[in-house]
Amino acid sequence: MVVLTAEDFGTFKGEVVKKYTWKTNSGFCLSAISYGAIIQSIKVKDKNGEITDIVLGFDDLDGYVTRNTPYFGAAIGRCANRIGGATFDIDGATYNVAKNIGNNHLHGGIVGFDKVNWKSTVDGAKVTFSYFSKDLEEGYPGNLVVSVSYEVTDDDRLHMDFAGTTDKRTVVNLTNHSYFNLAGHDTGSEELYNHVFVINADKITETDSDSIPTGNFSKVGGTPYDLRVAKRLGDVMDQLPGLYDDNFCVTSYENKGLTFVSHVVHPSSGRFLEVYSNQPGVQFYTSNGLPAPDQEAIIGKGGVGYRRHGAFCLETQNYPDAIHHQNFPKVVLSPGEVYDHKVVYSFGVDKRSSPQVVQS
């Protein structure tokens, strides 16, 4: 049985921000807020029954409004990831979007979908957040009606469905930007390195020094990107500088049903996360952009200081900069079409002492 409750979480520009909390019989507990359609908290038992919050974030709305530069837990749009040169052409018209990461565009711009208060409706154990993005908002063409629904089921799964329609051809690539640490949001890089990862991908999109795809692909075999078999993160992170902030191309993607994307386990707690999606890619990110040890930390929930490599993201998505590469999956949404992005995050406990790990 799943119990869903609602409460106020503050106000933003005169509008009430709602907080929704799902609880299951196992003790699993997830909270999301209407501002940014943000996943604010996920609490999961370990193999000893201890419940811990496993996502980075803030205790109050002010933290999300004023300090959430890493996009903790947020819905990202109109276009997740990067657009090279912060410009693109559709049907002969050129559109310029914000240069908010060097000369390029990132995560929807200055005021992306993570920085607005979405409308919310409740249907049973499902909450649907919706937003109307006006024509030329952040430079994107077309009036876009977008929604994302969150539903927790009694098997401790979060079902997330993004949808959108437009009145003009436009770029749409949505994702969720939750930062996970299965040992607990407060345990930092020391425990993140102990996580064991599998990612169902035999190639990544090759990028230049600004993380903009070249249009080519790199096979993962024989490299630190080969996570097709289980590997402890700490055993591969030091093999190349800058690991990880890369788009992995999901193997056997069909754009129909859900495809297995990733399995992650933290052996000492036993907590695991599995991800399934209908998207062709997943951005695997190990929080390289959070403050270094000698820098001032981002103060999050419970006064915890968040730093580099303190969490990981698995952002299901289309390929970055797909608007500039005809060999990438289609990223332009046309009138009459429905953008459809489904992802399932499945949580559980592995009570074995340690999973099988391949030494690299």
N, C-alpha and C positions, 0 to 999 in steps of 0.2 A: 504493500500500500504506500502511495506517495501522498504526502500532505503539503499543500502549497499555501503559503501565507503572504500577505502584502503589508507594507508599511511605508511611511514617508521617509525619505533619506535627505531632505533638504529642499532648497529651491534654487533654480537656475533661470536667470532672466525673467523672474516672475512666475515661472512654471514649477509645479511640484515635481520633484524627482522621486520616482517610486522605486522601492526595493522589494524584490520577490525572493522568497526562500523556499526551496524544496527540501523535504526530508523523507528518507526511506526507512524501512524497518531495520536495515543493517547499521544505521547510524550515519550513513552518507548524507551530506548536507551541502547544498549549493545555493549561492545567492547571486543575483544579477540586479543591476540598476538600470533605469531607463536612460540616464545620461550616458551617451556613447554605447548603449546596449552592452554595458561592461559586465563581464564575469568578475564579481568582486571577491568571492570566497568559494573554495571547494574544500570541504573537510572529509577526510577519509580515514578509516581505521587501518592500523598496521596489523601484522600477524599476531601481536600480543593484545590487540583490542584497543590500543591507544589511538585517539582521534587527533589529527593534526591538519591544519590548513596548508594546502600544497600549492597555492598560487600567490604570486606577488601582487601587492596592491596597497590600498589605503583604507583607513578606518572611517573616514568621513568624506563628504562630497568635495570639500575644499582641496583635499589632496589630489583628487582627479582633475579638478578644474585648473589648479595652479601649478601642479608639479608632475603631471603625467606625461612628460616628454618621451618616455619609452613606450607609450601606448599600452600600459598594463591592462590586460583583459578586454580590450576594446574591439568593437566592430570597426573594420577598416574599409573605407571607400571614398570616392567613387571607384578609384583604382588602387588596389593594394600593391605594395612593392614599388618598383621604379619605372619611370618613363624617361628614356634618354633624351637629353636636351630640353626637357620640359615643354615639348611641342609635338604635335601630331597632325596629320591631315586625314579628313574623312570627306569623301565625295567632292574633292577639289577645294575644300575650305580648310584653312589652317587654324588650329586652336592652340593658344598658349596657356599653359598652366604654371603654377608657382614653382620657382626654382628654390626649393627648400632643403636640398641636400647637394651642395655644390652647384653645378650648372644643371642639375637634374631634379626630377619631381619624385616625391616619396609619399605614399600612403594618403593620397587624396588632397594634399596641399596644406595650406595654413589653417583652415577650418574644415577639416575633413569630418567624416561621419562619427568619429570618436569624440568630437567636441560639440555635439548638439544633443538636445534632449528629445529622445524618440517618444512618440505616442505608444501607449501600451493597452492591450486588451487581453483578457483571460478567458480561456475555454478549457475547463477541467484542469488538468495538470500542465497545460500548455500556455505559455505567455508569448504573444506576438508583439514585437516592437516594430513600428513603422515610421517612415520618414519620407517627406516630399522634398526632393532636391530640385530646385528651380533651374531652368535653362540658363546656362553660362555660370552657374554657381561654381566657384573655384576654376572657372574657365572651361568647364565641360559642356558640350552641347546637349540640348534636350531636357525636357521636364521628365525626371525619373522618379517613379514611385517605387520605393524599396521597403522590404520587410525582412526581419529575421525572427524566427520562432525558436524558443527554447522549451524543450520538454524533457523532464527527468522521468525515467521509468524505474520500476521496482527492482531491476537488475543492475542498478547503479550506472546507468548509461545516460549521457547527455546527448539528445538528438537536436541538432542545430540545422535549420533550413533557411537559406537565404533565397529571396525571390525579388524580381524587379521587372518593370515594364517602362517603356519610354515612348515619347512621341517624335523623336528624332534619333537617327543613328548616333550612338555614343559608345564610349569605352566603359565597360563594367567588369570589375574583378574584385569581389568582396572576400574578406576573410575575418577570422577572429585571432586576436593577438595576445592570447593568454600566455603567461610565463609560469612554467611548472617547475617545481622541485619536489619530487615525491618523498624526500626525507623530511620536508617541511619548508615553508617559505623562508624561515629564519636560519637555515643551516648552511647557506653559502656554497662557495665553489668546492670546498673540501668534500662535501657529500655529493655535489653534482658529478664530480669526477668518478664517483663510485657507481653511477647509473650505468646500466647495460642497455645498449640500443640495437634495434633492428629497424632498418628502413627499406621498404620494398622498391628499390630503384636501381637500375643498372647503368644509369647515366645522369649527369647533371648538365645544366645549361652553363656553357663556358661564358665567363665574364671578363671585362677589362678591369683596370685598376680602380675604376669608380663603381664597380659591381653592376655595370650595365652589360647585358648579354651581347655577345658578338654575333649570335645567330647559329653558332656551332655548338656541338655537344661534346662532352668528355666522358668516356667510359670510366666507370668507377673501379674496375678490376685492377688489383695491384696498387691501389692508392688508399689513403685514409678515408676516402669517401665511400669505400666499399663496406657498407653496413648491412649487406644482405644476410650476413651471419652475425650472431650476437657478439658485440665488442664492448668492453668497458671503456667509457668515455675518456678517462684519464690515460689510457694506454694509447690512444690515437691523437689526442688533442695536441701533443707536443711535436708531432711529426711534420707539421707545416704551420707557418705563422698565419694567424687570422682565422683559424677554424673556430666555429662554423658559422657561415651566413650565406647559405647557398640554396638554390632551387633544385631539388631532387625530382627527377621525372619518374612518376609512378609507373611501375611495370604492369602491363596488362590492363591499363586504363581503357575503359570502353565508353564512358559518358552515358552509361545506362544505370546499372545497379551500383551498389557500393563496392569499392575495391579496398583490400587491406593495404594500409599505408605504413603503419609503424607499430612496434611493440617496444615499450620501455619498462624496465623494472629497476627498483632500488633494492638490492638483495637483502640488506640488513633489516629493513622495515617490512619487506615483502610486497610493498605497494607496487602495482603496475598500472600502466595506461596503454590501451590499444586505440588506434585511430583508423577509421574507415571513411572513405570519401568518394564522391563521383567527380572529383577534380583531377586534372592531369599532373599537377605538381604539388609539392609541399616544400615550404621554406623552412629549413632546419637552421635554427639560430640559437647560439649559446651565450647570448647576452654580452657580446663583445663590447657593445656600446655603453654598458653601465660603467660607473666610475671605477677607475683603477684603485688598487690598495692605497696609494699615496694621495688619492683625491677624496673630496668630501662625498660621503655616501648619500644616496637618496633615502630619506627616512620614510619607511612604510609602516605597515600595520604593526601595532604594539611597540612602536619606536625602533623597529629593526632597521639597520642600515643595509641597503641593497647595493651590491657591488658586482663587478665584472665576473662572468661565469657563475653567477649565483642561481641561474635558472635556464631552462630551455624552452623554445617555442617550436611548435609544429603547425605551421600556418598553411592549411590546404588552400590551393589557389590555381589560377591559370599561370602560365609562365610569365616572369617579369618582362616588361617592355614588349609584350606580344604585339602591340599595335605596329611595331616597326619590323616585324619578321613574319613573312608570309608562310614560312615553314613551321611556325608555332600554332597551337590551337587558337581558334577564332576568339577574339576578345571584344569585337564590336557587336552590340545589341541593337537590333532593328525594331521599328514599330511592328507590333503584331507578334513579336517573340516574347518569351518569358525567360528571364535569367533564372537558372535553377542550380543551386549549389547546396548539396547535402553533406553533412559530416557528422559522424558519431564518435564521441569520446567515451570509451568504456573503461571503468575503474574496477579494480579488484585487488585481491591479496594472494600472493604466491607464497605458500608456507614452507617451500623447500629452503634449505640452507643457502644454496647458491645456484643460479642458472648456469647452463653450459656456455662458456665464453671461449671464442677463438682468439688466440694470441696473435697479434700482428707483428 
